Amino acid sequence: MPTHGVQVVATAETAKSPTILIVEDEALIASSIEELLAESGFRVAGVAASALEALAIADAHRPQLALVDIRLTGEVDGIELACRLRDDYGMPSIFLTGLFDATIERRAGRARPLGFLHKPFRPSQVFNAIERALSDGNN
């Protein structure tokens, strides 16, 4: 029986663009990153304010990359979350951070991040970090 009314879910352009998960508990920062990614042609799998929300989005949408704030509210911080995303979903992360010292750097290294964005960051820094991370991941 022929199928009529086929629904197009994604255009060729959006089907090729990487899907990114944003994990940031500061709503204003999360919103500005989401807007920047959309304007840059990336698809946003979702925005999570906690590790639990991030894992649910990762499970449902399987993004290719996560932007993860190191300091999250709740029991699980961004470093621990990034380790779980990598181990459970094969998803690399770029860390977002306002505070950065040797202890955090050592702990963050366990997650094998593809980069760090230090707050406050410029839109071009976000775009460049994602582009670098995605191109490094494909080589």
N, CA, C and O atoms as a Tinker XYZ file with bonds, in Angstrom:
   556  protein
     1  N      0.835000   -1.178000    0.000000    73     2
     2  CA     0.000000    0.000000    0.000000    64     1     3
     3  C      0.882000    1.244000    0.000000    63     2     4     5
     4  O      1.763000    1.341000    0.854000    81     3
     5  N      0.696000    2.199000   -0.908000    73     3     6
     6  CA     1.562000    3.384000   -0.966000    64     5     7
     7  C      1.361000    4.285000    0.248000    63     6     8     9
     8  O      0.270000    4.374000    0.812000    81     7
     9  N      2.438000    4.941000    0.625000    73     7    10
    10  CA     2.386000    5.857000    1.759000    64     9    11
    11  C      2.264000    7.274000    1.242000    63    10    12    13
    12  O      3.095000    7.731000    0.456000    81    11
    13  N      1.236000    7.965000    1.678000    73    11    14
    14  CA     1.020000    9.362000    1.297000    64    13    15
    15  C      1.271000   10.228000    2.513000    63    14    16    17
    16  O      1.152000    9.757000    3.644000    81    15
    17  N      1.607000   11.460000    2.304000    73    15    18
    18  CA     1.785000   12.387000    3.425000    64    17    19
    19  C      3.043000   12.117000    4.230000    63    18    20    21
    20  O      3.009000   12.121000    5.460000    81    19
    21  N      4.145000   11.885000    3.547000    73    19    22
    22  CA     5.408000   11.674000    4.247000    64    21    23
    23  C      5.833000   12.979000    4.900000    63    22    24    25
    24  O      5.836000   14.037000    4.270000    81    23
    25  N      6.189000   12.886000    6.164000    73    23    26
    26  CA     6.585000   14.087000    6.908000    64    25    27
    27  C      8.107000   14.215000    6.909000    63    26    28    29
    28  O      8.815000   13.267000    7.247000    81    27
    29  N      8.602000   15.385000    6.532000    73    27    30
    30  CA    10.033000   15.653000    6.574000    64    29    31
    31  C     10.379000   16.120000    7.978000    63    30    32    33
    32  O      9.859000   17.130000    8.453000    81    31
    33  N     11.254000   15.384000    8.631000    73    31    34
    34  CA    11.593000   15.718000   10.009000    64    33    35
    35  C     12.756000   16.695000   10.066000    63    34    36    37
    36  O     12.788000   17.560000   10.941000    81    35
    37  N     13.711000   16.575000    9.150000    73    35    38
    38  CA    14.863000   17.479000    9.140000    64    37    39
    39  C     15.275000   17.744000    7.704000    63    38    40    41
    40  O     15.208000   16.859000    6.851000    81    39
    41  N     15.694000   18.951000    7.454000    73    39    42
    42  CA    16.213000   19.263000    6.132000    64    41    43
    43  C     17.604000   18.667000    6.017000    63    42    44    45
    44  O     18.183000   18.254000    7.022000    81    43
    45  N     18.145000   18.617000    4.816000    73    43    46
    46  CA    19.486000   18.075000    4.630000    64    45    47
    47  C     20.503000   18.855000    5.446000    63    46    48    49
    48  O     21.440000   18.275000    5.995000    81    47
    49  N     20.320000   20.173000    5.526000    73    47    50
    50  CA    21.264000   21.007000    6.259000    64    49    51
    51  C     21.245000   20.701000    7.754000    63    50    52    53
    52  O     22.304000   20.538000    8.360000    81    51
    53  N     20.052000   20.619000    8.361000    73    51    54
    54  CA    19.997000   20.356000    9.795000    64    53    55
    55  C     20.334000   18.910000   10.101000    63    54    56    57
    56  O     20.807000   18.613000   11.198000    81    55
    57  N     20.103000   18.003000    9.162000    73    55    58
    58  CA    20.445000   16.612000    9.403000    64    57    59
    59  C     21.956000   16.445000    9.511000    63    58    60    61
    60  O     22.429000   15.543000   10.203000    81    59
    61  N     22.716000   17.301000    8.839000    73    59    62
    62  CA    24.172000   17.214000    8.872000    64    61    63
    63  C     24.774000   17.957000   10.058000    63    62    64    65
    64  O     25.899000   17.655000   10.457000    81    63
    65  N     24.065000   18.906000   10.623000    73    63    66
    66  CA    24.655000   19.704000   11.688000    64    65    67
    67  C     24.674000   18.914000   12.997000    63    66    68    69
    68  O     23.724000   18.199000   13.313000    81    67
    69  N     25.751000   19.051000   13.743000    73    67    70
    70  CA    25.897000   18.308000   14.994000    64    69    71
    71  C     24.860000   18.745000   16.030000    63    70    72    73
    72  O     24.412000   19.891000   16.051000    81    71
    73  N     24.504000   17.803000   16.875000    73    71    74
    74  CA    23.570000   18.071000   17.956000    64    73    75
    75  C     24.368000   18.242000   19.239000    63    74    76    77
    76  O     25.247000   17.439000   19.552000    81    75
    77  N     24.050000   19.296000   19.973000    73    75    78
    78  CA    24.824000   19.646000   21.161000    64    77    79
    79  C     23.910000   19.754000   22.371000    63    78    80    81
    80  O     22.819000   20.320000   22.298000    81    79
    81  N     24.370000   19.208000   23.472000    73    79    82
    82  CA    23.682000   19.294000   24.755000    64    81    83
    83  C     24.316000   20.423000   25.563000    63    82    84    85
    84  O     25.539000   20.500000   25.676000    81    83
    85  N     23.490000   21.291000   26.120000    73    83    86
    86  CA    23.983000   22.382000   26.967000    64    85    87
    87  C     23.637000   22.038000   28.414000    63    86    88    89
    88  O     22.476000   21.804000   28.749000    81    87
    89  N     24.667000   22.012000   29.269000    73    87    90
    90  CA    24.446000   21.746000   30.692000    64    89    91
    91  C     24.977000   22.953000   31.461000    63    90    92    93
    92  O     26.180000   23.093000   31.683000    81    91
    93  N     24.060000   23.807000   31.854000    73    91    94
    94  CA    24.403000   25.071000   32.516000    64    93    95
    95  C     23.268000   25.441000   33.441000    63    94    96    97
    96  O     22.119000   25.532000   33.007000    81    95
    97  N     23.573000   25.659000   34.731000    73    95    98
    98  CA    22.509000   25.957000   35.686000    64    97    99
    99  C     22.186000   27.441000   35.820000    63    98   100   101
   100  O     21.263000   27.806000   36.547000    81    99
   101  N     22.927000   28.293000   35.137000    73    99   102
   102  CA    22.591000   29.721000   35.111000    64   101   103
   103  C     21.766000   29.966000   33.851000    63   102   104   105
   104  O     22.285000   29.920000   32.736000    81   103
   105  N     20.478000   30.226000   34.047000    73   103   106
   106  CA    19.527000   30.308000   32.932000    64   105   107
   107  C     19.924000   31.321000   31.860000    63   106   108   109
   108  O     19.770000   31.045000   30.670000    81   107
   109  N     20.424000   32.471000   32.253000    73   107   110
   110  CA    20.798000   33.504000   31.285000    64   109   111
   111  C     21.954000   33.033000   30.394000    63   110   112   113
   112  O     21.937000   33.249000   29.182000    81   111
   113  N     22.940000   32.399000   30.992000    73   111   114
   114  CA    24.084000   31.883000   30.219000    64   113   115
   115  C     23.616000   30.764000   29.298000    63   114   116   117
   116  O     23.979000   30.732000   28.122000    81   115
   117  N     22.808000   29.843000   29.831000    73   115   118
   118  CA    22.301000   28.729000   29.025000    64   117   119
   119  C     21.511000   29.243000   27.825000    63   118   120   121
   120  O     21.664000   28.742000   26.711000    81   119
   121  N     20.675000   30.236000   28.056000    73   119   122
   122  CA    19.854000   30.805000   26.992000    64   121   123
   123  C     20.711000   31.470000   25.920000    63   122   124   125
   124  O     20.445000   31.314000   24.729000    81   123
   125  N     21.735000   32.208000   26.335000    73   123   126
   126  CA    22.580000   32.878000   25.340000    64   125   127
   127  C     23.395000   31.859000   24.532000    63   126   128   129
   128  O     23.620000   32.058000   23.338000    81   127
   129  N     23.833000   30.778000   25.169000    73   127   130
   130  CA    24.554000   29.730000   24.434000    64   129   131
   131  C     23.610000   29.044000   23.447000    63   130   132   133
   132  O     23.981000   28.785000   22.302000    81   131
   133  N     22.400000   28.755000   23.893000    73   131   134
   134  CA    21.425000   28.102000   23.020000    64   133   135
   135  C     21.146000   28.962000   21.784000    63   134   136   137
   136  O     21.098000   28.452000   20.664000    81   135
   137  N     20.965000   30.250000   21.992000    73   135   138
   138  CA    20.713000   31.169000   20.886000    64   137   139
   139  C     21.911000   31.224000   19.935000    63   138   140   141
   140  O     21.742000   31.189000   18.716000    81   139
   141  N     23.103000   31.308000   20.489000    73   139   142
   142  CA    24.316000   31.342000   19.680000    64   141   143
   143  C     24.455000   30.078000   18.827000    63   142   144   145
   144  O     24.785000   30.156000   17.644000    81   143
   145  N     24.204000   28.920000   19.429000    73   143   146
   146  CA    24.323000   27.664000   18.681000    64   145   147
   147  C     23.311000   27.601000   17.546000    63   146   148   149
   148  O     23.638000   27.187000   16.434000    81   147
   149  N     22.087000   28.013000   17.831000    73   147   150
   150  CA    21.051000   28.007000   16.796000    64   149   151
   151  C     21.427000   28.933000   15.647000    63   150   152   153
   152  O     21.266000   28.578000   14.480000    81   151
   153  N     21.929000   30.124000   15.980000    73   151   154
   154  CA    22.343000   31.077000   14.943000    64   153   155
   155  C     23.532000   30.567000   14.140000    63   154   156   157
   156  O     23.711000   30.949000   12.983000    81   155
   157  N     24.347000   29.702000   14.749000    73   155   158
   158  CA    25.536000   29.169000   14.082000    64   157   159
   159  C     25.252000   27.892000   13.304000    63   158   160   161
   160  O     26.160000   27.316000   12.704000    81   159
   161  N     23.994000   27.443000   13.309000    73   159   162
   162  CA    23.626000   26.271000   12.525000    64   161   163
   163  C     23.719000   24.949000   13.256000    63   162   164   165
   164  O     23.553000   23.895000   12.643000    81   163
   165  N     23.980000   24.979000   14.557000    73   163   166
   166  CA    24.006000   23.737000   15.330000    64   165   167
   167  C     22.607000   23.435000   15.840000    63   166   168   169
   168  O     21.784000   24.336000   16.007000    81   167
   169  N     22.350000   22.164000   16.082000    73   167   170
   170  CA    21.085000   21.763000   16.697000    64   169   171
   171  C     21.323000   21.576000   18.191000    63   170   172   173
   172  O     22.339000   21.010000   18.593000    81   171
   173  N     20.406000   22.042000   19.000000    73   171   174
   174  CA    20.517000   21.893000   20.448000    64   173   175
   175  C     19.603000   20.751000   20.868000    63   174   176   177
   176  O     18.391000   20.803000   20.663000    81   175
   177  N     20.200000   19.716000   21.459000    73   175   178
   178  CA    19.425000   18.550000   21.909000    64   177   179
   179  C     18.561000   18.920000   23.105000    63   178   180   181
   180  O     17.482000   18.362000   23.308000    81   179
   181  N     19.054000   19.868000   23.892000    73   179   182
   182  CA    18.321000   20.304000   25.068000    64   181   183
   183  C     19.227000   21.098000   25.978000    63   182   184   185
   184  O     20.446000   21.128000   25.812000    81   183
   185  N     18.596000   21.740000   26.947000    73   183   186
   186  CA    19.325000   22.510000   27.944000    64   185   187
   187  C     19.000000   21.902000   29.296000    63   186   188   189
   188  O     17.830000   21.763000   29.653000    81   187
   189  N     20.024000   21.540000   30.046000    73   187   190
   190  CA    19.844000   20.926000   31.360000    64   189   191
   191  C     20.509000   21.785000   32.417000    63   190   192   193
   192  O     21.576000   22.358000   32.192000    81   191
   193  N     19.865000   21.868000   33.578000    73   191   194
   194  CA    20.431000   22.622000   34.692000    64   193   195
   195  C     21.075000   21.693000   35.719000    63   194   196   197
   196  O     21.726000   22.157000   36.656000    81   195
   197  N     20.895000   20.382000   35.545000    73   195   198
   198  CA    21.459000   19.416000   36.488000    64   197   199
   199  C     21.953000   18.180000   35.738000    63   198   200   201
   200  O     21.636000   17.974000   34.566000    81   199
   201  N     22.728000   17.376000   36.435000    73   199   202
   202  CA    23.244000   16.145000   35.838000    64   201   203
   203  C     22.103000   15.195000   35.477000    63   202   204   205
   204  O     22.125000   14.557000   34.424000    81   203
   205  N     21.123000   15.108000   36.344000    73   203   206
   206  CA    19.988000   14.211000   36.096000    64   205   207
   207  C     19.253000   14.587000   34.816000    63   206   208   209
   208  O     18.928000   13.720000   34.004000    81   207
   209  N     18.990000   15.876000   34.636000    73   207   210
   210  CA    18.336000   16.355000   33.403000    64   209   211
   211  C     19.221000   16.063000   32.191000    63   210   212   213
   212  O     18.729000   15.630000   31.149000    81   211
   213  N     20.513000   16.300000   32.327000    73   211   214
   214  CA    21.443000   16.089000   31.213000    64   213   215
   215  C     21.466000   14.627000   30.779000    63   214   216   217
   216  O     21.471000   14.337000   29.583000    81   215
   217  N     21.479000   13.714000   31.730000    73   215   218
   218  CA    21.498000   12.286000   31.397000    64   217   219
   219  C     20.207000   11.864000   30.699000    63   218   220   221
   220  O     20.231000   11.026000   29.797000    81   219
   221  N     19.086000   12.439000   31.114000    73   219   222
   222  CA    17.806000   12.125000   30.464000    64   221   223
   223  C     17.808000   12.617000   29.016000    63   222   224   225
   224  O     17.354000   11.906000   28.119000    81   223
   225  N     18.313000   13.820000   28.787000    73   223   226
   226  CA    18.388000   14.362000   27.420000    64   225   227
   227  C     19.358000   13.542000   26.578000    63   226   228   229
   228  O     19.076000   13.238000   25.419000    81   227
   229  N     20.501000   13.185000   27.159000    73   227   230
   230  CA    21.493000   12.384000   26.436000    64   229   231
   231  C     20.893000   11.042000   26.026000    63   230   232   233
   232  O     21.117000   10.572000   24.911000    81   231
   233  N     20.148000   10.442000   26.911000    73   231   234
   234  CA    19.537000    9.146000   26.636000    64   233   235
   235  C     18.501000    9.248000   25.521000    63   234   236   237
   236  O     18.411000    8.366000   24.667000    81   235
   237  N     17.730000   10.316000   25.532000    73   235   238
   238  CA    16.656000   10.481000   24.549000    64   237   239
   239  C     17.155000   10.940000   23.185000    63   238   240   241
   240  O     16.614000   10.525000   22.160000    81   239
   241  N     18.194000   11.805000   23.157000    73   239   242
   242  CA    18.565000   12.451000   21.891000    64   241   243
   243  C     19.945000   12.102000   21.361000    63   242   244   245
   244  O     20.239000   12.382000   20.199000    81   243
   245  N     20.789000   11.507000   22.167000    73   243   246
   246  CA    22.150000   11.092000   21.755000    64   245   247
   247  C     22.930000   12.196000   21.025000    63   246   248   249
   248  O     23.340000   12.013000   19.879000    81   247
   249  N     23.134000   13.337000   21.691000    73   247   250
   250  CA    23.903000   14.412000   21.046000    64   249   251
   251  C     25.354000   13.987000   20.791000    63   250   252   253
   252  O     25.850000   13.044000   21.406000    81   251
   253  N     26.021000   14.691000   19.880000    73   251   254
   254  CA    27.413000   14.388000   19.565000    64   253   255
   255  C     28.391000   15.052000   20.521000    63   254   256   257
   256  O     29.536000   14.614000   20.639000    81   255
   257  N     27.948000   16.115000   21.213000    73   255   258
   258  CA    28.851000   16.900000   22.043000    64   257   259
   259  C     28.052000   17.559000   23.161000    63   258   260   261
   260  O     26.877000   17.888000   22.996000    81   259
   261  N     28.720000   17.747000   24.312000    73   259   262
   262  CA    28.076000   18.439000   25.424000    64   261   263
   263  C     28.933000   19.619000   25.862000    63   262   264   265
   264  O     30.155000   19.513000   25.958000    81   263
   265  N     28.277000   20.743000   26.126000    73   263   266
   266  CA    28.917000   21.893000   26.763000    64   265   267
   267  C     28.496000   21.802000   28.223000    63   266   268   269
   268  O     27.311000   21.924000   28.534000    81   267
   269  N     29.456000   21.586000   29.125000    73   267   270
   270  CA    29.128000   21.265000   30.511000    64   269   271
   271  C     29.779000   22.247000   31.476000    63   270   272   273
   272  O     31.000000   22.403000   31.494000    81   271
   273  N     28.954000   22.900000   32.268000    73   271   274
   274  CA    29.454000   23.763000   33.334000    64   273   275
   275  C     30.067000   22.857000   34.408000    63   274   276   277
   276  O     29.448000   21.875000   34.817000    81   275
   277  N     31.259000   23.181000   34.856000    73   275   278
   278  CA    31.923000   22.354000   35.866000    64   277   279
   279  C     31.159000   22.387000   37.184000    63   278   280   281
   280  O     31.007000   21.359000   37.845000    81   279
   281  N     30.684000   23.558000   37.562000    73   279   282
   282  CA    29.969000   23.694000   38.844000    64   281   283
   283  C     28.473000   23.679000   38.597000    63   282   284   285
   284  O     27.903000   24.648000   38.093000    81   283
   285  N     27.844000   22.575000   38.955000    73   283   286
   286  CA    26.399000   22.431000   38.809000    64   285   287
   287  C     25.759000   22.300000   40.183000    63   286   288   289
   288  O     26.394000   21.845000   41.135000    81   287
   289  N     24.513000   22.699000   40.275000    73   287   290
   290  CA    23.784000   22.480000   41.516000    64   289   291
   291  C     23.442000   21.001000   41.608000    63   290   292   293
   292  O     23.198000   20.349000   40.593000    81   291
   293  N     23.426000   20.485000   42.804000    73   291   294
   294  CA    23.107000   19.075000   42.990000    64   293   295
   295  C     24.327000   18.284000   43.417000    63   294   296   297
   296  O     25.417000   18.828000   43.593000    81   295
   297  N     24.121000   16.998000   43.578000    73   295   298
   298  CA    25.175000   16.128000   44.092000    64   297   299
   299  C     26.259000   15.824000   43.066000    63   298   300   301
   300  O     27.415000   15.610000   43.431000    81   299
   301  N     25.900000   15.804000   41.796000    73   299   302
   302  CA    26.848000   15.455000   40.740000    64   301   303
   303  C     27.319000   16.734000   40.060000    63   302   304   305
   304  O     26.509000   17.494000   39.530000    81   303
   305  N     28.629000   16.973000   40.075000    73   303   306
   306  CA    29.154000   18.173000   39.407000    64   305   307
   307  C     29.404000   17.885000   37.933000    63   306   308   309
   308  O     29.228000   16.758000   37.471000    81   307
   309  N     29.814000   18.911000   37.205000    73   307   310
   310  CA    30.008000   18.787000   35.766000    64   309   311
   311  C     31.111000   17.825000   35.370000    63   310   312   313
   312  O     31.026000   17.183000   34.323000    81   311
   313  N     32.143000   17.716000   36.190000    73   311   314
   314  CA    33.244000   16.796000   35.867000    64   313   315
   315  C     32.760000   15.356000   35.931000    63   314   316   317
   316  O     33.018000   14.558000   35.030000    81   315
   317  N     32.060000   15.040000   37.001000    73   315   318
   318  CA    31.511000   13.691000   37.146000    64   317   319
   319  C     30.515000   13.399000   36.028000    63   318   320   321
   320  O     30.500000   12.298000   35.478000    81   319
   321  N     29.681000   14.387000   35.691000    73   319   322
   322  CA    28.716000   14.228000   34.609000    64   321   323
   323  C     29.434000   13.974000   33.284000    63   322   324   325
   324  O     29.059000   13.068000   32.540000    81   323
   325  N     30.456000   14.761000   32.988000    73   323   326
   326  CA    31.181000   14.593000   31.720000    64   325   327
   327  C     31.794000   13.192000   31.616000    63   326   328   329
   328  O     31.819000   12.600000   30.537000    81   327
   329  N     32.284000   12.671000   32.735000    73   327   330
   330  CA    32.821000   11.298000   32.744000    64   329   331
   331  C     31.721000   10.294000   32.400000    63   330   332   333
   332  O     31.941000    9.364000   31.625000    81   331
   333  N     30.547000   10.489000   32.978000    73   331   334
   334  CA    29.429000    9.579000   32.691000    64   333   335
   335  C     28.959000    9.699000   31.249000    63   334   336   337
   336  O     28.651000    8.691000   30.612000    81   335
   337  N     28.901000   10.922000   30.727000    73   335   338
   338  CA    28.492000   11.108000   29.333000    64   337   339
   339  C     29.468000   10.409000   28.388000    63   338   340   341
   340  O     29.055000    9.786000   27.410000    81   339
   341  N     30.758000   10.515000   28.684000    73   339   342
   342  CA    31.768000    9.867000   27.843000    64   341   343
   343  C     31.672000    8.349000   27.968000    63   342   344   345
   344  O     31.676000    7.635000   26.965000    81   343
   345  N     31.586000    7.860000   29.211000    73   343   346
   346  CA    31.572000    6.411000   29.441000    64   345   347
   347  C     30.280000    5.751000   28.953000    63   346   348   349
   348  O     30.320000    4.697000   28.319000    81   347
   349  N     29.139000    6.369000   29.248000    73   347   350
   350  CA    27.849000    5.741000   28.942000    64   349   351
   351  C     27.348000    6.011000   27.526000    63   350   352   353
   352  O     26.632000    5.187000   26.957000    81   351
   353  N     27.717000    7.163000   26.948000    73   351   354
   354  CA    27.173000    7.552000   25.645000    64   353   355
   355  C     28.249000    7.836000   24.593000    63   354   356   357
   356  O     27.924000    8.142000   23.446000    81   355
   357  N     29.508000    7.737000   24.970000    73   355   358
   358  CA    30.579000    8.055000   24.025000    64   357   359
   359  C     30.576000    9.514000   23.623000    63   358   360   361
   360  O     31.055000    9.874000   22.548000    81   359
   361  N     30.024000   10.364000   24.506000    73   359   362
   362  CA    29.849000   11.779000   24.185000    64   361   363
   363  C     30.950000   12.617000   24.844000    63   362   364   365
   364  O     31.058000   12.644000   26.070000    81   363
   365  N     31.762000   13.296000   24.037000    73   363   366
   366  CA    32.786000   14.179000   24.606000    64   365   367
   367  C     32.179000   15.486000   25.100000    63   366   368   369
   368  O     31.052000   15.840000   24.751000    81   367
   369  N     32.943000   16.188000   25.913000    73   367   370
   370  CA    32.469000   17.447000   26.495000    64   369   371
   371  C     33.485000   18.560000   26.322000    63   370   372   373
   372  O     34.689000   18.331000   26.198000    81   371
   373  N     32.959000   19.763000   26.319000    73   371   374
   374  CA    33.756000   20.980000   26.470000    64   373   375
   375  C     33.277000   21.579000   27.785000    63   374   376   377
   376  O     32.076000   21.740000   28.001000    81   375
   377  N     34.218000   21.909000   28.661000    73   375   378
   378  CA    33.837000   22.450000   29.958000    64   377   379
   379  C     33.655000   23.957000   29.903000    63   378   380   381
   380  O     34.393000   24.666000   29.219000    81   379
   381  N     32.659000   24.431000   30.636000    73   379   382
   382  CA    32.420000   25.850000   30.869000    64   381   383
   383  C     32.788000   26.093000   32.325000    63   382   384   385
   384  O     32.359000   25.343000   33.202000    81   383
   385  N     33.570000   27.123000   32.594000    73   383   386
   386  CA    33.953000   27.353000   33.983000    64   385   387
   387  C     34.246000   28.810000   34.269000    63   386   388   389
   388  O     34.760000   29.542000   33.423000    81   387
   389  N     33.909000   29.209000   35.471000    73   387   390
   390  CA    34.239000   30.548000   35.952000    64   389   391
   391  C     35.453000   30.487000   36.858000    63   390   392   393
   392  O     36.212000   31.450000   36.965000    81   391
   393  N     35.631000   29.353000   37.506000    73   391   394
   394  CA    36.765000   29.153000   38.410000    64   393   395
   395  C     37.618000   28.016000   37.874000    63   394   396   397
   396  O     37.109000   26.961000   37.495000    81   395
   397  N     38.908000   28.246000   37.851000    73   395   398
   398  CA    39.787000   27.214000   37.301000    64   397   399
   399  C     41.106000   27.263000   38.042000    63   398   400   401
   400  O     41.785000   28.290000   38.054000    81   399
   401  N     41.466000   26.148000   38.662000    73   399   402
   402  CA    42.751000   26.059000   39.343000    64   401   403
   403  C     43.345000   24.674000   39.072000    63   402   404   405
   404  O     42.754000   23.869000   38.353000    81   403
   405  N     44.500000   24.407000   39.645000    73   403   406
   406  CA    45.200000   23.152000   39.381000    64   405   407
   407  C     44.386000   21.933000   39.829000    63   406   408   409
   408  O     44.404000   20.895000   39.167000    81   407
   409  N     43.682000   22.060000   40.944000    73   407   410
   410  CA    42.879000   20.938000   41.436000    64   409   411
   411  C     41.747000   20.618000   40.474000    63   410   412   413
   412  O     41.514000   19.456000   40.141000    81   411
   413  N     41.050000   21.646000   40.031000    73   411   414
   414  CA    39.957000   21.450000   39.070000    64   413   415
   415  C     40.513000   20.897000   37.764000    63   414   416   417
   416  O     39.920000   19.999000   37.166000    81   415
   417  N     41.641000   21.427000   37.324000    73   415   418
   418  CA    42.240000   20.953000   36.077000    64   417   419
   419  C     42.578000   19.466000   36.154000    63   418   420   421
   420  O     42.325000   18.722000   35.206000    81   419
   421  N     43.149000   19.033000   37.275000    73   419   422
   422  CA    43.473000   17.608000   37.455000    64   421   423
   423  C     42.207000   16.754000   37.421000    63   422   424   425
   424  O     42.146000   15.742000   36.722000    81   423
   425  N     41.195000   17.177000   38.188000    73   423   426
   426  CA    39.935000   16.420000   38.208000    64   425   427
   427  C     39.284000   16.403000   36.825000    63   426   428   429
   428  O     38.795000   15.366000   36.376000    81   427
   429  N     39.282000   17.544000   36.162000    73   427   430
   430  CA    38.648000   17.654000   34.848000    64   429   431
   431  C     39.338000   16.770000   33.820000    63   430   432   433
   432  O     38.690000   16.281000   32.895000    81   431
   433  N     40.622000   16.561000   33.964000    73   431   434
   434  CA    41.370000   15.733000   33.034000    64   433   435
   435  C     40.839000   14.312000   32.929000    63   434   436   437
   436  O     40.974000   13.669000   31.888000    81   435
   437  N     40.233000   13.821000   34.008000    73   435   438
   438  CA    39.663000   12.462000   33.995000    64   437   439
   439  C     38.577000   12.316000   32.935000    63   438   440   441
   440  O     38.382000   11.230000   32.389000    81   439
   441  N     37.873000   13.403000   32.642000    73   439   442
   442  CA    36.778000   13.366000   31.659000    64   441   443
   443  C     37.287000   13.476000   30.226000    63   442   444   445
   444  O     36.514000   13.342000   29.278000    81   443
   445  N     38.588000   13.720000   30.068000    73   443   446
   446  CA    39.196000   13.908000   28.745000    64   445   447
   447  C     38.404000   14.923000   27.909000    63   446   448   449
   448  O     37.937000   14.606000   26.815000    81   447
   449  N     38.257000   16.159000   28.442000    73   447   450
   450  CA    37.464000   17.169000   27.723000    64   449   451
   451  C     38.144000   17.581000   26.422000    63   450   452   453
   452  O     39.361000   17.473000   26.276000    81   451
   453  N     37.344000   18.047000   25.500000    73   451   454
   454  CA    37.866000   18.535000   24.222000    64   453   455
   455  C     38.240000   20.006000   24.297000    63   454   456   457
   456  O     38.733000   20.574000   23.322000    81   455
   457  N     38.010000   20.623000   25.443000    73   455   458
   458  CA    38.379000   22.018000   25.608000    64   457   459
   459  C     37.753000   22.621000   26.841000    63   458   460   461
   460  O     36.957000   21.988000   27.534000    81   459
   461  N     38.134000   23.874000   27.103000    73   459   462
   462  CA    37.615000   24.643000   28.224000    64   461   463
   463  C     37.216000   26.013000   27.719000    63   462   464   465
   464  O     37.938000   26.623000   26.931000    81   463
   465  N     36.074000   26.498000   28.169000    73   463   466
   466  CA    35.654000   27.866000   27.901000    64   465   467
   467  C     35.557000   28.563000   29.247000    63   466   468   469
   468  O     34.776000   28.168000   30.113000    81   467
   469  N     36.361000   29.603000   29.409000    73   467   470
   470  CA    36.399000   30.327000   30.670000    64   469   471
   471  C     35.399000   31.477000   30.629000    63   470   472   473
   472  O     35.426000   32.310000   29.723000    81   471
   473  N     34.513000   31.509000   31.630000    73   471   474
   474  CA    33.511000   32.577000   31.725000    64   473   475
   475  C     34.181000   33.849000   32.216000    63   474   476   477
   476  O     35.081000   33.779000   33.053000    81   475
   477  N     33.775000   34.990000   31.728000    73   475   478
   478  CA    32.830000   35.184000   30.620000    64   477   479
   479  C     33.528000   34.914000   29.283000    63   478   480   481
   480  O     34.708000   35.225000   29.117000    81   479
   481  N     32.807000   34.348000   28.356000    73   479   482
   482  CA    33.388000   34.056000   27.045000    64   481   483
   483  C     32.624000   34.807000   25.971000    63   482   484   485
   484  O     31.460000   35.170000   26.138000    81   483
   485  N     33.313000   35.027000   24.870000    73   483   486
   486  CA    32.705000   35.692000   23.717000    64   485   487
   487  C     32.047000   34.638000   22.820000    63   486   488   489
   488  O     32.480000   33.486000   22.809000    81   487
   489  N     31.027000   35.011000   22.082000    73   487   490
   490  CA    30.376000   34.060000   21.170000    64   489   491
   491  C     31.371000   33.378000   20.228000    63   490   492   493
   492  O     31.248000   32.182000   19.964000    81   491
   493  N     32.342000   34.118000   19.726000    73   491   494
   494  CA    33.313000   33.523000   18.804000    64   493   495
   495  C     34.122000   32.422000   19.490000    63   494   496   497
   496  O     34.509000   31.449000   18.844000    81   495
   497  N     34.379000   32.565000   20.788000    73   495   498
   498  CA    35.121000   31.539000   21.509000    64   497   499
   499  C     34.316000   30.245000   21.601000    63   498   500   501
   500  O     34.872000   29.155000   21.472000    81   499
   501  N     33.006000   30.366000   21.824000    73   499   502
   502  CA    32.139000   29.189000   21.895000    64   501   503
   503  C     32.139000   28.486000   20.540000    63   502   504   505
   504  O     32.364000   27.279000   20.457000    81   503
   505  N     31.888000   29.243000   19.493000    73   503   506
   506  CA    31.846000   28.678000   18.145000    64   505   507
   507  C     33.178000   28.008000   17.791000    63   506   508   509
   508  O     33.190000   26.881000   17.296000    81   507
   509  N     34.292000   28.692000   18.040000    73   507   510
   510  CA    35.606000   28.146000   17.702000    64   509   511
   511  C     35.928000   26.882000   18.496000    63   510   512   513
   512  O     36.495000   25.937000   17.948000    81   511
   513  N     35.572000   26.855000   19.779000    73   511   514
   514  CA    35.823000   25.672000   20.601000    64   513   515
   515  C     35.036000   24.466000   20.081000    63   514   516   517
   516  O     35.552000   23.349000   20.041000    81   515
   517  N     33.793000   24.702000   19.688000    73   515   518
   518  CA    32.966000   23.611000   19.151000    64   517   519
   519  C     33.527000   23.127000   17.816000    63   518   520   521
   520  O     33.655000   21.923000   17.593000    81   519
   521  N     33.856000   24.050000   16.942000    73   519   522
   522  CA    34.420000   23.675000   15.639000    64   521   523
   523  C     35.709000   22.866000   15.807000    63   522   524   525
   524  O     35.901000   21.852000   15.136000    81   523
   525  N     36.593000   23.320000   16.707000    73   523   526
   526  CA    37.840000   22.588000   16.977000    64   525   527
   527  C     37.542000   21.194000   17.517000    63   526   528   529
   528  O     38.117000   20.203000   17.065000    81   527
   529  N     36.643000   21.134000   18.481000    73   527   530
   530  CA    36.303000   19.849000   19.102000    64   529   531
   531  C     35.730000   18.870000   18.081000    63   530   532   533
   532  O     36.096000   17.694000   18.071000    81   531
   533  N     34.848000   19.344000   17.240000    73   531   534
   534  CA    34.232000   18.466000   16.244000    64   533   535
   535  C     35.225000   18.031000   15.182000    63   534   536   537
   536  O     35.189000   16.884000   14.737000    81   535
   537  N     36.115000   18.932000   14.765000    73   535   538
   538  CA    37.095000   18.541000   13.757000    64   537   539
   539  C     38.152000   17.607000   14.351000    63   538   540   541
   540  O     38.620000   16.695000   13.669000    81   539
   541  N     38.535000   17.825000   15.617000    73   539   542
   542  CA    39.480000   16.919000   16.275000    64   541   543
   543  C     38.875000   15.545000   16.460000    63   542   544   545
   544  O     39.567000   14.533000   16.346000    81   543
   545  N     37.579000   15.506000   16.745000    73   543   546
   546  CA    36.897000   14.240000   16.959000    64   545   547
   547  C     36.747000   13.440000   15.681000    63   546   548   549
   548  O     36.561000   12.225000   15.737000    81   547
   549  N     36.823000   14.091000   14.529000    73   547   550
   550  CA    36.675000   13.398000   13.245000    64   549   551
   551  C     38.002000   12.988000   12.635000    63   550   552   553
   552  O     38.025000   12.338000   11.590000    81   551
   553  N     39.109000   13.355000   13.269000    73   551   554
   554  CA    40.426000   12.989000   12.719000    64   553   555
   555  C     40.959000   11.749000   13.358000    63   554   556
   556  O     42.052000   11.299000   13.017000    81   555
